[in-house]
């Protein structure tokens, strides 16, 4: 005797998956709402993300990074990241055609004291390799900062052009930024 498999339509599947998804989304909200605040304080105090040393730099960065393409409406997200101790921020000049760097720059204009808390990473595209200096200057301008903590090369696919020229450029850029920092 064969057992009949009950009909389970695509709609039933989507309803079930939706219910499970909503339940998983709401469970962190429930834990946040029941979180205890500091004694003698009516304000909610979020947990802070732990930090770890960043290589041999002596700088501690959060073990959770914030990265991606931001826009001007992400200001609350950026503030919450700082409040929760997420201090490693990663963006690139090509994310949202430069608007991501501008959004972070807008944040730093509004909260300049937070710039010192953030380990800021950005990247030029490979197309910038003929004039990294110009692209670095544009990034600094968009980010509304005088320095970047880590400057990576985005989507590197060919390292054959990297040699003494890029090393010399790096040393020169570090010296220029150091000089700017000493003047401020």
C-alpha positions in Angstrom: 0.0 0.0 0.0 1.5 3.4 -1.0 1.3 6.4 1.2 -0.1 9.5 -0.5 2.2 12.5 -0.2 0.1 15.5 0.9 -0.1 18.4 -1.6 2.4 21.1 -0.6 2.1 24.0 -3.0 4.6 26.6 -3.8 2.4 29.1 -1.9 2.4 26.8 1.2 6.2 26.7 1.0 6.5 30.4 0.8 4.1 31.0 3.7 6.1 28.5 5.8 9.4 30.0 4.8 8.1 33.5 5.5 6.9 32.6 8.9 10.2 31.0 9.8 12.1 34.0 8.4 10.0 36.5 10.4 10.5 34.4 13.5 14.3 34.4 13.1 14.2 38.2 12.5 12.1 38.9 15.5 14.1 36.8 18.0 17.0 39.2 18.2 14.6 42.1 18.7 13.1 40.1 21.6 16.5 39.6 23.2 17.3 43.3 22.8 14.1 44.4 24.4 14.8 42.2 27.4 18.4 43.3 27.7 19.3 44.8 31.0 20.7 48.3 31.1 23.3 49.6 33.5 22.1 49.9 37.1 20.8 53.4 37.9 20.4 54.1 34.2 17.2 54.4 32.2 19.1 54.3 28.9 19.7 51.2 26.9 23.4 50.4 26.7 24.1 48.1 23.7 26.8 45.5 24.0 30.1 46.6 22.5 31.9 44.6 19.8 35.3 43.3 21.1 38.5 44.5 19.6 41.7 42.8 18.5 45.1 44.1 17.5 45.4 44.9 13.8 48.6 43.0 12.9 51.7 44.7 14.3 50.3 48.2 14.0 49.5 48.5 17.7 46.0 49.6 16.8 43.0 47.7 18.1 40.1 47.4 15.7 36.7 45.8 16.2 36.4 42.1 15.3 33.3 43.0 13.3 33.8 45.4 10.3 31.3 47.6 8.6 31.7 47.7 4.9 29.8 48.3 1.7 28.2 51.0 -0.3 26.6 53.5 1.9 24.3 56.4 0.9 23.3 59.6 2.6 20.4 57.9 4.3 22.7 55.5 6.2 23.7 58.1 8.8 21.8 56.3 11.6 23.4 53.0 10.7 26.8 54.6 10.9 26.0 56.2 14.3 24.7 52.8 15.6 27.9 51.1 14.4 30.0 53.6 16.5 27.7 53.2 19.5 28.1 49.4 19.3 31.9 49.6 18.9 32.1 48.6 15.2 35.1 50.8 14.4 36.5 49.1 11.3 34.8 50.8 8.3 35.5 49.7 4.8 34.4 51.4 1.6 35.8 52.2 -1.9 35.8 55.0 -4.4 33.8 52.9 -6.8 31.0 51.9 -4.3 27.9 53.8 -5.5 30.1 55.8 -7.8 31.8 57.7 -4.9 28.6 58.3 -3.0 29.6 55.8 -0.4 32.6 57.8 0.5 30.5 60.9 0.5 28.0 59.4 2.9 30.8 58.6 5.4 32.2 62.1 4.9 28.8 63.5 5.7 28.8 61.4 8.9 32.3 62.7 9.8 31.1 66.3 9.3 28.2 65.7 11.7 30.3 63.7 14.2 33.9 64.8 13.8 34.9 63.4 17.2 34.0 59.9 15.9 36.7 60.0 13.2 39.3 59.3 15.8 37.4 56.1 16.8 37.2 54.7 13.3 39.8 52.6 11.5 38.9 53.8 8.0 39.7 51.7 4.9 39.1 52.7 1.3 40.3 51.6 -2.0 40.9 53.0 -5.5 40.0 50.9 -8.5 42.6 49.3 -10.7 41.8 52.1 -13.2 43.5 54.5 -10.7 46.9 52.9 -11.0 48.2 55.6 -13.3 47.4 58.3 -10.8 46.9 57.0 -7.2 47.7 60.4 -5.8 44.7 62.0 -7.5 42.4 59.2 -6.5 43.7 59.4 -2.9 43.0 63.1 -2.8 39.5 62.6 -4.2 38.8 60.0 -1.5 40.1 62.2 1.3 37.9 65.0 0.0 34.8 62.8 -0.2 35.4 61.2 3.2 36.0 64.7 4.8 39.1 63.5 6.5 42.8 64.3 6.4 43.9 60.6 6.6 42.9 57.1 5.8 44.1 54.3 8.1 44.4 51.6 5.4 44.5 52.2 1.6 43.9 49.0 -0.4 43.9 48.4 -4.1 40.5 47.2 -5.2 40.0 44.2 -7.5 43.7 43.7 -8.1 44.1 41.2 -10.9 47.6 41.8 -12.2 50.5 42.5 -9.9 53.1 42.7 -12.7 53.1 46.5 -12.7 53.7 46.7 -9.0 57.3 47.3 -8.2 59.5 50.1 -6.9 57.2 52.8 -8.3 54.2 51.7 -6.1 56.6 51.4 -3.1 57.9 54.9 -3.7 54.4 56.3 -4.1 53.3 54.6 -0.9 56.2 56.1 1.1 55.6 59.6 -0.4 51.8 59.4 0.3 52.5 58.4 3.9 54.9 61.3 4.3 52.4 63.8 2.9 49.6 62.6 5.1 51.9 62.6 8.2 52.9 66.2 7.4 49.2 67.2 7.1 48.4 65.5 10.5 51.3 67.3 12.2 50.0 70.7 10.9 46.5 70.2 12.3 
